[in-house]
Amino acid sequence: MVSRHKVTITDIAEHVGMTNMTVSRALNNPDKVKVATREKILAAAKELGYVPNAFASHLRSRKNRLIGLVTASVDNPFYSEVIKAVSRAAEERDYTIILIDTDGSPQREEVAIETLLSYQVAGIILSPVSDAAAYHPAYLDRLRATRLPVVMLDRTLNVSDFSRVVLDNHLAGSLLGELLVKKDIRRVLALTGPRDSRITQDRLIGLKTAFDVAGVSLVVEQRPGDYTLQPAYRDMADYLRQGKLPEAVFGFNQLITLGAMRALHDARVSRDDVMVLGVDRLPYADIFEVSVPCAAHDTYRLGHEAFRILFEQIEDPMAASREVVISATLISSGGN
């Protein structure tokens, strides 16, 4: 296979018999070059297949129009609306996003931050791989030293100096707990995120609080996972193999809920026998006429607010860090 040669300014200069400086000026500052010279250089660039270095042009312009968006898992449907919202809001302000998926890896997250800093982005929207109180990544000091605007989204690091847009996780748990009380359900299997996740802890506390307020006893068994489908499927299947059947299964996010439903389906357990409910809508569930009660969040607004705060801090470096909380809404009949 013949390797593809990357055409450079030097190649164009040799092709047209002009200096590198003249060619560079024609490509980057065309108004400063005679029309005939410019047309000859542009024609040669097209003929040779020259592709300009957008990053170099960005640095020369000295005007940052890049925003970093770091997520823990782009295959999580939760992030699809978030990414769409950030992308559209950025476009309205003439910014371009650089999206990096860390796939839940702290090492990849470290590389992601270093990469974005090397690209001299104007700001970063960050959904960390962990929201455990003990998670304190080394890149925090690097971010602070650069004084770069940072907005944390959904999952947050245990720091107070970065702005954040988060969900009201206690409310989400409480709303679903109230629904279970009304349904006269007392035994619940909670398929959660990591045990040390503050999101998990808040949703679990919300669930228990709803029963406490109602003066009703609750038997809840927690099976911690990592907010992905496969561990939820494994834990649900293992639970069923033990001959146990809860009255309800509470999935702490969409992927967990889907994993539980798949395990119940494979074990031929009717959803008439076990109630399934979770946090956030299941994507496209209505197509299959599947109704799953949920505590739903406006994830598009989550992303839009994150960019809005980031843009404010880019425009005003002295702006104080702040928090925006997105509330949950109970959808007791499923649907989208």
C-alpha positions as MATLAB code, in Angstrom:
seq = 'MVSRHKVTITDIAEHVGMTNMTVSRALNNPDKVKVATREKILAAAKELGYVPNAFASHLRSRKNRLIGLVTASVDNPFYSEVIKAVSRAAEERDYTIILIDTDGSPQREEVAIETLLSYQVAGIILSPVSDAAAYHPAYLDRLRATRLPVVMLDRTLNVSDFSRVVLDNHLAGSLLGELLVKKDIRRVLALTGPRDSRITQDRLIGLKTAFDVAGVSLVVEQRPGDYTLQPAYRDMADYLRQGKLPEAVFGFNQLITLGAMRALHDARVSRDDVMVLGVDRLPYADIFEVSVPCAAHDTYRLGHEAFRILFEQIEDPMAASREVVISATLISSGGN';
ca = [
       0.000    0.000    0.000;
       1.340    3.440   -0.951;
       1.424    5.808    1.997;
      -0.438    9.071    1.539;
       1.836   12.111    1.541;
       0.519   15.034    3.527;
       0.767   18.082    1.295;
       2.513   21.020    2.954;
       2.961   24.702    2.196;
       6.476   23.850    1.042;
       5.059   21.444   -1.561;
       2.772   24.152   -2.916;
       5.613   26.688   -2.959;
       7.808   24.326   -4.995;
       4.916   23.587   -7.348;
       4.235   27.251   -8.158;
       7.861   28.453   -7.860;
       7.199   30.898   -5.023;
       8.396   31.308   -1.441;
       6.775   29.613    1.543;
       5.938   33.050    2.947;
       4.002   34.054   -0.175;
       2.055   30.797   -0.195;
       1.292   31.055    3.524;
       0.092   34.624    3.097;
      -2.160   33.614    0.193;
      -3.729   30.829    2.224;
      -4.110   32.666    5.515;
      -4.303   36.348    4.542;
      -5.499   36.304    0.912;
      -6.308   40.017    0.850;
      -2.590   40.790    1.177;
      -1.655   38.936   -2.035;
      -2.196   39.998   -5.641;
      -5.251   38.410   -7.237;
      -3.318   36.552   -9.933;
      -0.802   35.192   -7.421;
      -3.539   34.163   -5.002;
      -5.542   32.369   -7.688;
      -2.466   30.467   -8.866;
      -1.613   29.345   -5.331;
      -5.194   28.353   -4.485;
      -5.473   26.368   -7.716;
      -2.241   24.536   -6.896;
      -3.418   23.828   -3.355;
      -6.606   22.287   -4.707;
      -4.756   20.288   -7.344;
      -2.275   18.864   -4.832;
      -4.972   18.092   -2.237;
      -3.753   20.487    0.439;
      -5.723   20.380    3.712;
      -5.109   23.307    6.102;
      -4.160   22.641    9.711;
      -7.219   23.884   11.573;
      -5.497   23.663   14.943;
      -2.555   25.764   13.792;
      -4.965   28.325   12.346;
      -6.807   28.343   15.639;
      -3.601   29.100   17.539;
      -2.618   31.848   15.097;
      -5.984   33.514   15.502;
      -5.332   33.803   19.250;
      -9.064   33.445   19.806;
     -10.104   30.235   21.489;
     -13.241   28.759   19.980;
     -12.853   25.240   21.332;
     -14.756   23.723   24.251;
     -13.846   20.395   25.832;
     -16.644   17.991   26.769;
     -15.507   14.967   28.781;
     -18.003   12.197   29.534;
     -17.620    8.874   31.306;
     -19.524    6.864   28.694;
     -20.972    8.095   25.402;
     -22.902    4.841   24.975;
     -24.999    5.796   27.999;
     -28.283    7.198   26.566;
     -28.275    9.741   29.397;
     -25.505   11.648   27.634;
     -27.061   11.811   24.165;
     -29.335   14.762   24.956;
     -26.587   16.387   27.026;
     -24.136   16.260   24.111;
     -26.771   17.541   21.696;
     -27.578   20.481   23.968;
     -23.937   21.435   24.515;
     -23.181   21.128   20.803;
     -26.104   23.328   19.768;
     -25.446   25.947   22.435;
     -21.767   26.031   21.463;
     -22.644   26.454   17.788;
     -24.861   29.438   18.616;
     -21.832   31.105   20.213;
     -19.499   30.089   17.374;
     -17.677   27.496   19.481;
     -16.744   23.942   18.519;
     -16.745   21.102   21.017;
     -14.067   18.458   21.372;
     -15.847   15.389   22.778;
     -13.775   12.812   24.676;
     -15.181    9.570   26.085;
     -13.163    8.250   29.037;
     -15.075    4.957   29.123;
     -15.031    5.058   32.923;
     -11.216    4.998   33.084;
      -9.386    7.404   35.446;
      -6.278    7.046   33.280;
      -8.176    8.049   30.148;
      -9.709   10.940   32.046;
      -6.230   12.166   32.985;
      -5.147   11.961   29.332;
      -8.350   13.711   28.236;
      -7.677   16.707   30.463;
      -4.045   16.951   29.338;
      -5.143   16.719   25.704;
      -7.678   19.506   26.091;
      -5.152   21.706   27.869;
      -2.700   21.133   25.014;
      -5.390   22.262   22.569;
      -5.746   25.433   24.645;
      -9.519   25.079   24.923;
     -11.499   27.992   26.263;
     -13.205   25.850   28.897;
     -14.156   22.318   29.898;
     -17.448   20.622   30.749;
     -16.560   17.566   32.778;
     -18.541   14.533   33.891;
     -15.932   12.622   35.926;
     -15.582    8.850   36.021;
     -16.430    8.876   39.728;
     -18.320   11.056   42.181;
     -17.017    9.224   45.255;
     -15.917   11.636   47.991;
     -12.461   10.044   48.029;
     -11.864   10.475   44.278;
      -9.322   13.257   43.911;
      -7.603   13.066   40.504;
      -4.160   14.576   40.048;
      -5.310   16.810   37.176;
      -7.286   18.982   39.608;
      -4.186   20.970   40.521;
      -3.357   21.401   36.814;
      -6.813   22.799   36.113;
      -6.606   25.177   39.047;
      -3.184   26.402   37.949;
      -4.460   27.248   34.465;
      -7.509   29.081   35.891;
      -9.476   27.502   33.061;
     -13.295   27.725   33.351;
     -14.612   24.273   34.334;
     -18.214   23.171   34.819;
     -18.909   19.741   36.257;
     -21.975   17.942   34.972;
     -24.056   15.275   36.763;
     -21.173   13.512   38.506;
     -19.054   15.953   40.455;
     -15.708   15.935   42.184;
     -15.637   16.657   45.892;
     -14.434   20.248   45.473;
     -16.118   23.604   45.913;
     -14.228   25.830   43.464;
     -15.769   24.556   40.199;
     -19.286   25.298   39.017;
     -21.658   22.385   38.580;
     -24.974   21.403   37.031;
     -26.439   18.425   38.856;
     -29.620   16.411   39.270;
     -31.746   16.443   42.401;
     -30.979   12.811   43.155;
     -32.646   12.812   46.562;
     -35.868   13.992   44.945;
     -35.647   11.292   42.253;
     -35.380    8.575   44.896;
     -38.119   10.140   46.968;
     -40.584   10.383   44.072;
     -40.166    6.715   43.221;
     -40.342    5.810   46.896;
     -43.674    7.610   47.188;
     -44.945    5.688   44.171;
     -43.942    2.379   45.769;
     -45.734    3.365   48.974;
     -48.906    4.060   46.997;
     -48.563    0.712   45.222;
     -48.309   -0.982   48.634;
     -44.876   -2.391   47.766;
     -42.535   -3.094   50.671;
     -39.736   -5.346   49.329;
     -37.414   -3.657   46.845;
     -34.272   -4.759   45.055;
     -32.168   -1.648   44.403;
     -29.695   -2.053   41.546;
     -27.457    0.940   42.092;
     -24.253    2.565   41.010;
     -21.096    2.164   43.120;
     -21.741    2.051   46.857;
     -19.479    5.074   47.447;
     -21.141    7.157   44.704;
     -22.833   10.214   46.165;
     -25.496    9.976   43.437;
     -26.271    6.423   44.545;
     -26.317    7.438   48.185;
     -28.678   10.372   47.601;
     -31.128    8.308   45.533;
     -31.137    5.552   48.127;
     -31.676    8.021   50.956;
     -34.534    9.589   48.994;
     -36.158    6.179   48.577;
     -35.906    5.383   52.280;
     -37.070    8.867   53.298;
     -40.327    8.443   51.363;
     -41.136    5.314   53.362;
     -40.093    6.944   56.642;
     -42.337    9.942   55.992;
     -45.242    7.624   55.209;
     -44.556    5.602   58.357;
     -44.247    2.441   56.295;
     -41.573   -0.224   56.717;
     -39.250   -0.956   53.795;
     -37.082   -3.968   53.085;
     -34.492   -2.916   50.525;
     -31.606   -5.018   49.240;
     -28.878   -3.096   47.444;
     -26.779   -4.592   44.672;
     -24.125   -2.007   43.702;
     -22.839   -1.861   40.127;
     -21.221    0.775   37.927;
     -24.162    2.425   36.137;
     -23.768    0.121   33.124;
     -25.999   -2.611   31.735;
     -23.975   -5.799   32.104;
     -23.373   -5.717   35.892;
     -27.081   -4.979   36.399;
     -28.019   -7.929   34.194;
     -25.598  -10.194   36.082;
     -26.843   -9.109   39.515;
     -30.497   -9.444   38.546;
     -29.917  -12.890   37.032;
     -27.951  -14.023   40.088;
     -30.713  -12.786   42.388;
     -33.316  -14.766   40.448;
     -31.186  -17.923   40.419;
     -31.282  -17.841   44.208;
     -35.031  -18.333   43.966;
     -35.791  -14.850   45.234;
     -38.354  -12.525   43.715;
     -38.713   -8.923   44.881;
     -41.938   -6.990   44.645;
     -40.114   -4.261   42.750;
     -36.758   -3.628   41.067;
     -35.442   -0.071   41.225;
     -32.830    0.684   38.529;
     -30.685    3.665   39.452;
     -30.210    4.725   35.824;
     -31.411    3.770   32.336;
     -28.751    1.158   31.616;
     -29.268   -0.515   34.975;
     -33.021   -0.652   34.393;
     -32.501   -2.137   30.936;
     -30.110   -4.741   32.336;
     -32.643   -5.769   34.971;
     -35.440   -6.020   32.412;
     -33.330   -8.177   30.145;
     -32.522  -10.576   33.009;
     -36.194  -10.792   33.991;
     -37.120  -11.470   30.375;
     -34.472  -14.181   29.995;
     -35.684  -15.839   33.205;
     -39.262  -15.657   31.885;
     -40.396  -13.589   34.850;
     -43.494  -11.603   33.999;
     -43.425   -7.906   34.733;
     -46.905   -8.458   36.163;
     -45.128  -10.275   38.998;
     -42.304   -7.774   39.513;
     -42.655   -4.028   39.175;
     -39.734   -2.354   37.394;
     -39.043    1.344   37.831;
     -36.016    3.567   37.516;
     -34.358    6.920   37.132;
     -34.869    8.580   33.723;
     -36.890    7.449   30.727;
     -35.949    4.381   28.765;
     -35.129    5.469   25.198;
     -37.737    4.429   22.611;
     -39.610    2.248   25.129;
     -42.935    3.552   23.811;
     -42.229    1.977   20.394;
     -42.522   -1.430   22.021;
     -45.404   -0.328   24.268;
     -43.237   -0.836   27.343;
     -44.311    1.221   30.337;
     -41.684    1.803   33.030;
     -42.420    4.329   35.787;
     -39.503    6.707   36.219;
     -38.190    9.854   37.814;
     -37.310   11.771   34.645;
     -34.877   14.653   34.252;
     -34.596   17.212   31.478;
     -31.148   16.124   30.310;
     -31.200   18.582   27.413;
     -31.532   21.402   29.920;
     -28.708   19.826   31.930;
     -26.338   20.225   28.980;
     -27.663   23.645   28.004;
     -27.189   25.017   31.531;
     -23.667   23.591   31.688;
     -22.643   25.453   28.543;
     -24.419   28.643   29.637;
     -22.478   28.753   32.906;
     -19.225   27.887   31.141;
     -19.749   30.670   28.604;
     -20.441   33.164   31.396;
     -17.164   32.228   33.057;
     -15.265   32.442   29.780;
     -16.643   35.965   29.292;
     -16.035   36.924   32.927;
     -13.041   35.111   34.473;
     -13.913   36.696   37.844;
     -17.390   35.116   37.936;
     -17.988   33.080   41.082;
     -18.556   29.334   40.856;
     -22.156   28.261   41.298;
     -24.524   25.323   41.195;
     -27.665   24.658   39.166;
     -29.924   21.769   40.209;
     -32.231   20.036   37.735;
     -35.342   18.596   39.383;
     -36.991   15.273   38.597;
     -40.568   14.655   37.451;
     -42.449   11.479   38.224;
     -43.778    9.661   35.161;
     -45.823    6.850   36.607;
     -47.006    5.390   33.304;
     -43.706    5.283   31.387;
     -43.460    6.628   27.833;
     -41.272    9.338   26.382;
];
